[in-house]
């Protein structure tokens, strides 16, 4: 008798709808694991490369003028080269 009851219980469980709920739950878990398709970018107020260049130009003078065209004002018009002295 136990075997028949177990088979009936199994048949009932397999024929019920919770299998779809499990599939939906598995789909939701898979969607949470996916990486988002967008990126978050933060615009910095200070460019670290420009700051480092200014610091180096304050420490020493360049031997030749090959880097005179490199701007240390972040490319903003109207602002002069802060640390570069000629």
N, C-alpha and C positions, 0 to 999 in steps of 0.2 A: 504494500500500500504506500509506503514512503516513496518508492520510486515513481509511482504514478502521480503523486502529489507534487513531487519535485519537477516532473516533466510538465505538469499543468502550470505550475508557478513560472517555470522557464518560458513556456509558450506565451503566457500572459504578459510577462515582462518584455519579451521580444516584440509582441504585437502592439504594445502601448506607444504613445507619442513621445515620451521623454528622450528617445534616441535623437529626435530632431532638436530638442533643447540642448542636448550634449553637443551636437554638431554646431549649433549657434554659439555655444559657450567656447568651443574649441576655435571657431572662427574669430571670435572676439579676442581671445588670448593671442592668436596669431597676428591679428591686426595691431595689438599693443606692442608686440615684439618688433614690428617693422619700424625702420627708421623713418622719420618724417621726410617729406619731399621738399621741404623748405629749409633754409638756413637762417639763423639769426646772426646778423652782423651789427657790430657796435662801432660807430664812427668815433675814433679817438680825437681828442682835442690837440694832442701833442704827438708828433711823429718821432719815435725813438731814434731813427736813423739821422734825422735832422739834428736832434739834440746831441747825438754823439759827434756828428761832424762839427758842430759849433764848439764843442768841448775840445776836440783835437785842434781846431784852428786857433783857439785861445792858447793852447799849449805851445804850438810850434808853427813856423811859417813853412809854406810849401817851397820846394826847391825851384820848380818851374810853374808856369801858369796853366798847366793842363787841366786842372780842376776848377779854374776860375768860373767856368760856366755852370758849375753845380750850385744850385740854389739851396740856401739853408733857411729860407723863410717859408718852406712848405709849399712853394709855388703860388703864394698869395700875392697879388699885385699891390704895389704901394708900400711894401715893407722891405727895408734894406737888409743886406747881409749883416747880421748882428755881430758875429765873432771874427769875421775876416778883415784883417787889416793889411793894407798894401804899403 
